[in-house]
Amino acid sequence: MRKRLIPVLLVDQKRRLVKTIQFGERTYVGDPFNIVRLFNEKEVDEICILDIDATRTGREPDLGFVRELATECFMPLAYGGGITELRQCEELNRSGVEKFVLGQGAWNSQLVKAIAADMGSQALVACVDVDGRGASASCIGDASNALRQNPLEFCLRLQDAGVGEIILQSKTLDGTRNGYDLELIQSITQKLSIPVVALGGAGNTIHLMEGLRAGASAAASGSAFTFIGRLRAVLISYPAPDVLEEMEQAAHG
């Protein structure tokens, strides 16, 4: 499978794009429609939109917003936030979403199995939030951190339940732009047979490359594709085709 680079865009309850630091402090990035159009021009592999307030506020996916966004999106679209029922995935699919991302919903094995059986494993993605680093890291399943589990054990359980892809997201490194948790990525990817997407900590192309070399099938980021410089000025960027080719060759080398 060809290695991929995936911009991950976070949407708040006001339909604004934001970037977080360790799931907390938020920086306004811009209008989601304008930024999706910019990524269209850069011919990105795929894009992932996460509504980070939907589950917290008990809100279902905003189908009108998703439908509007999908009409502007000329690359494969993954969407997560507020998914608690199979019905919602069917509605999202009709709205133009190709992959459904479960966060807290991934802890519901019945929901995972139902979506995998109806929509197919290739369409089901689990976003596994991890606190801590390396061997001491643990999965967190809710805002109170009451639900915790060993990351590898949890990912293996998701794989067995029918999840087709794992987004391995580091809360500890989120927004820091200091690089991925390479030890954790290696420990997970060596044991799983499904694709693993690295997320959390990347700030530049070198970090993306390191994530791919560590075994990730895709390197995902918000900061690496939307910020530049120490002051985090907003600049939408994506590696040029020749750079992507070099990264692909290096990742498989």
N, C-alpha and C positions, 0 to 999 in steps of 0.2 A: 504494500500500500504506500502511495506517495505521501511524504510528510506534508503537513499542512500548517499554515499560520492563520489564526482565527482572532479577529477583534471581538472582544466581549464588551458590550455596552450596557450600562446599568441605568434603568429608568426608575424615577421616583413616582410618588402618587400624583404629582402634578404634570406627568408626562415629560419631564425634563431629563436630559442625560446628565449623570453625575459620576464622579469617581470617588471611591472611598479609600480610607486608610485604616487597615485592620477592622473593616466592617463598621467603622465609626464615622469620623470626620468626613464631610462630603464637600467636594469641589464641583461647582457647576461647569459643565463642559460645553453644552450647547443644545440646539434643537435637534431631536433625533432624525427628523426627515432630511434636514440639510446634511447631516453627517453620514447618513446611509447613502445619499446621492454621491458624496465625495468618495466613499468606499466603492461604490459602483464603478466610478471612473478609474479607480486603481485596480479593479478586477481582482478583488480579494477571493480567497478560496471559499469561504463561507463566513457567516456572521452570526453571533449569538446575542440575543437581547434578553436581559433578565430584569424583571420588575421586582425590585428589592423590597417594596413596601406591601405587595399584595398579600402575602401570607401573614405578615405581621398585623395587618389591619383586617384580616378575614375577608378579603375581597377576591372575587373570581377574576380570571383573565379578562382584560378589557378587549372584547372581540372587535369592536369598532376601530379602536386604535391599532390593533394588530393588523386588521384588514387593510387599513390605510397605509401602514408601514410596509406591508408585504407588496403592495402595488408599486412601491418605490424601490423595492429590493430586487436586484437582478442576479443575486447569488443565493445559494441555499441558506435558508433562514431557520435557526433554532430559537425556541422561545421557552422561557421558564418564569414562574411566578404565579402562585395561587392555584396551581393544578392539584385538585383533590379527587377528581372523578374521571373515569374513562370518557364520559360524554364531552367533557371540556376538550380533550385531545381531538376528538372527532370534529368538534366545531373549529378548533384552531387549524386543523388540517384543511378544512373547507375554506378557511381564511387565508391560506397560503403558507402555513408553517409546515416544514418538512421533518423537524426533530422536536421532541417534547422533553424539556429539561425538568427533572424532579429534584428539589432540594430536600426540604423536610419530608416531602411526600415519598422519598426513596426509603424511608424507614417503615413505610406501610407496605408489607410484602404482598398483601392482597391486591393493592393498587398497582404495584409493579407488575405482577403476573398478569393482571387483567389487560393492562396497556400493551404488554409484550405480545400477548395472545391475539389481541384484536388489531393492533397497528403494526406489529412486527418489531423484533428486537432492534433492527437497524434504525428505527425511528425513536427509540427510547434511550435517553441519556440521564445518568444520575450525576448530580453535582455534589460531590462529597467534600464537605467543609472540614478542614483539619486544623487543629490548634496545637501549637508546639512544633518542634522540629525533629527530623530524623527518627531515630528509634523511640524517642520519648513522645512522639506525636500521638494524638487521639482524635477520632472523629467526633464532631459535635452535631447533635441532631435538632436542637432547639435553642431559642434565645437565652434560656436560663442555664444552658450548658449541662442540664441534668442528664440528657441522653449522650452517652459516650461509649465508644468502642474502639478496638484496635483497627487501624485503617485497612490493613491487609485482609483481616478476617471479614470486615464489612464489605470490602470491594469484591471478595470472592463470593460472598453471599448474594450480592447484587448480580454478579455474573451468572450464578446458578439460577437466579429467579427470572432471568431473561433480559436484563439490561444489556444493551448493545455497545455502550460507550460510557466511560467514566471521565468526568471532569474532576481532576484532583486539585482542589483549591485550598491554598494556604491562607488562613486568617492571619496568622502571625506575620506573614510577609506581604499581605495585601497592601498595595499602594506604596510600598517602601522603595521600589525600583532598585533593589540591591541584588536581584537575581533569585532564581527558583530554589526550592529545597531539593537539591539534586539527589541527596541520599534517600529521601523519601520516594522520589520519582523512580529511582533505580529499584528500590525494594519492592515497589508495587508492580512495575511493568515486567519484572522478571518472572512474576508468578501468574499474571493474568494473560488470557488469550484474546481478550477484547481490547480495542484501542483505548489508550489513556491520554487525556488532554491535560497538559500542565498549565496551571493558572495560579497567579499570585506571586508577585515579586519582580517580574520582568520589567526592565526599563529601557532596553535597547536591543539591537539586533544580536549582539554577542550573547545576551542572556537567552534569547529565543533559541539560538543555535545550541547553547549548553543544554537546554531542556530537551531538545531533539536528540542530542548525543547521549543523554542520560537514559533514553529509551522511550520517551513520549512519542506517540504517533502524531501529535499536533502540539504546537506551542501557542497558547492563548494569552492575551493580555488586553488591558484597557490602556494603561499608562504608555506602553511602548508604541502604541499607534495613535495616541492623542496628545501626548505631552512632549515638550522639548526643553532642555536646559534645567538648571538648578531651581529656577523660579516657577517651573511647571507651566510655561506658556502653552496654550492650546494650539497644536498644529497637527492636523490629520495627515498621517504618513503611512506608508506601506512599502516594503522593499521592492526595488525595481526587478523586472523579470530576470536580468542577468545575475543579480544578487540572489534571487530565489533559487536559481539553478545551482549556483555555487553552494548554497546552504543545503540543498537536497543531496548533492554529491557528498558533501562533508558529513552529513548526518548518517548516510549509509556507508561511509568509509570507516 
